[in-house]
């Protein structure tokens, strides 16, 4: 059975795995990439760690049929280059991942954005299996995602397509790191929810902030305990997420919406509420046969999706 190396490069760590042609993750590993605040360029670190990973698991490059890379940032998918990083990661922008890995291993290499890889991973072996028109949102520190149209990932002219977090849902809204205002990410990310809860406690109970952690888990624990103030904040957050999703539904007419990120485990308090809100506000013809559900693959989605994209390109 054919085997491939999948590499998922984030801002803090790189995850690697051997994936077979059915999408099964056979072996995996992880290594830090920000250990010296990027003085060592991420590309240099990942090249080294990939060799360590293969040697540790007694895998020769000759045993592999190719390398699929998932990478954070704006990725020029045609050339395999990091075209932009938002200024958040030093020594990353301009990295030519495709050339570097082809020279090192003499294997076919593909590179696309990490959020698009999550969408492809979920399509191949996860919650979106067998679906052809899918929108995937990953809710975390920021808001990422990918759009699959007629069984193909939407990359756009230069490979930057599917930047779900950066269309505006409030024209005079909060300033975004991308220099736009009112971006979806500013209202629908976990960071947005945490900031809203912090503001609430600053007014209602300032000591709570220093005594207890404020994160997704603690927020939903408060909802479970019946905290009305926090519940209202979460409901407003869910409403904002639904506004963006409904707009995407009216543009792309998907059959399925997949929600990823740690919060997606909250079926009753989040996924079900979000599903109901979306169905209430989408136009009737657009919600026919539409479903919204949680992602399945967790942290492995990027590795699996990167290999899926590679296989698709090899078979063209």
Secondary structure, DSSP 8 states (H G I E B T S, - for coil): --EEEEEEE-SSEEEEEEEETTS-EEEEEEEES-TTTTSS-HHHHHHHHHHHHHHHTT--GGG-S-EEEEESSEEETTTTEEEE-TT-STTTTT-BHHHHHHHHH-S-EEEEEHHHHHHHHHHHHSTTTT-SSEEEEEESSSEEEEEEETTEE--TTTS----GGGSBSSTT--B-TTS-BSBTHHHHSHHHHHHHHHHHHHHH-HHHHHHS--SHHHHHHHHHTT-HHHHHHHHHHHHHHHHHHHHHHHHH--SEEEEESGGGG-IIIIIHHHHHHHHHHS-HHHHTT-EEEE-S-GGGHHHHHHHHHHHHHHT-
